[in-house]
Amino acid sequence: MGLASQMQVASATAGKQRGQCGKLNELMWNPLPGTAGEVNVIGSSFQKQNIPLTLLKAGEAQEAKVRSAMQSARYILLSTHGFFLGDECGFSEKARDIGGVRPGMQGQGMMIGPEALGPVRKENPLLLSGLVLAGANNSWKGGAGGGDNDGYLLAMEVANMDLEGVELVTLSACKTGLGEIKRGEGVFGLKRSFMIAGAEGLVMSLWSVPDKETKELMTDFYGRILAKNPKRDSFRQSQLKMLKIGDKGGYHHPFYWAAFEYIGVN
């Protein structure tokens, strides 16, 4: 079992760029108090059953350590910030190097090539989504940083990992199921990368998720797995529980539990 949470906060400045999009250099990540409680509770449950555990929290959750732990784990929980820079660095439908359509006279359409649409950013879509790890707020200070331990685990890096034997990856973070859509090929992002790497099951989110409620969902989910229940069924039951206690716990609205989806084997 590998568990990682990231709660560091500092200032960040633009410096070198990782990929063509410089937006990642400008972002600053706030603390997530629920992540520590989440991995502590779930980690304790694994330890009670004498299941080997690697627990990396706060400053310990460095990229190199996290990647090493992931490649030898059966279950991986990454509780941190997630991001997809599609809005900031992605492409509109008219800027994917496939041409576009502009309205012509009397309602007629006129086909045009990409050169008529202005500059086209040809960023690799797997560089636009990822997870935040320790040091991300400081790695680009003063124009320094980058490399293989810069605090960001990008989809591109995940796709190059060997996760054969990993039964479940849980991305307890925001927007981890999003990615750049490529016609005829699907979505390029963390979802695709973890599947390419060999993970059998994956839990990911489709929008920004609340810290406290996500902790409640994930701790219940892993409790069911440790009780020897099938993974997909366990996740569904955990979501239904959030729905059923909504009137008392304030979780009834789908915003609190429907962002996450499970894909892969049961």
Rosetta blueprint (number, residue, H / E / L):
1 M L
2 G E
3 L E
4 A E
5 S E
6 Q L
7 M L
8 Q L
9 V L
10 A L
11 S L
12 A L
13 T L
14 A L
15 G L
16 K L
17 Q L
18 R L
19 G L
20 Q L
21 C L
22 G L
23 K H
24 L H
25 N H
26 E H
27 L L
28 M L
29 W L
30 N L
31 P L
32 L L
33 P H
34 G H
35 T H
36 A H
37 G H
38 E H
39 V H
40 N H
41 V H
42 I H
43 G H
44 S H
45 S H
46 F H
47 Q H
48 K H
49 Q L
50 N L
51 I L
52 P L
53 L L
54 T E
55 L E
56 L E
57 K E
58 A H
59 G H
60 E H
61 A L
62 Q L
63 E H
64 A H
65 K H
66 V H
67 R H
68 S H
69 A H
70 M H
71 Q L
72 S L
73 A L
74 R L
75 Y E
76 I E
77 L E
78 L E
79 S E
80 T L
81 H L
82 G E
83 F E
84 F E
85 L L
86 G H
87 D H
88 E H
89 C H
90 G L
91 F L
92 S L
93 E H
94 K H
95 A H
96 R L
97 D L
98 I L
99 G L
100 G E
101 V E
102 R E
103 P E
104 G L
105 M H
106 Q H
107 G H
108 Q L
109 G E
110 M E
111 M E
112 I E
113 G L
114 P H
115 E H
116 A H
117 L H
118 G L
119 P L
120 V L
121 R L
122 K L
123 E L
124 N L
125 P H
126 L H
127 L H
128 L L
129 S E
130 G E
131 L E
132 V E
133 L L
134 A L
135 G L
136 A L
137 N L
138 N L
139 S L
140 W L
141 K H
142 G H
143 G H
144 A L
145 G L
146 G L
147 G H
148 D H
149 N H
150 D L
151 G L
152 Y E
153 L E
154 L E
155 A H
156 M H
157 E H
158 V H
159 A H
160 N L
161 M L
162 D L
163 L L
164 E L
165 G L
166 V L
167 E L
168 L E
169 V E
170 T E
171 L E
172 S E
173 A L
174 C L
175 K L
176 T L
177 G L
178 L L
179 G E
180 E E
181 I E
182 K E
183 R L
184 G L
185 E L
186 G E
187 V E
188 F E
189 G E
190 L H
191 K H
192 R H
193 S H
194 F H
195 M H
196 I H
197 A H
198 G L
199 A L
200 E L
201 G E
202 L E
203 V E
204 M E
205 S E
206 L L
207 W L
208 S L
209 V L
210 P L
211 D H
212 K H
213 E H
214 T H
215 K H
216 E H
217 L H
218 M H
219 T H
220 D H
221 F H
222 Y H
223 G H
224 R H
225 I H
226 L H
227 A L
228 K L
229 N L
230 P L
231 K H
232 R H
233 D H
234 S H
235 F H
236 R H
237 Q H
238 S H
239 Q H
240 L H
241 K H
242 M H
243 L H
244 K H
245 I L
246 G H
247 D H
248 K H
249 G H
250 G L
251 Y L
252 H L
253 H L
254 P H
255 F H
256 Y H
257 W L
258 A L
259 A L
260 F E
261 E E
262 Y E
263 I E
264 G E
265 V L
266 N L
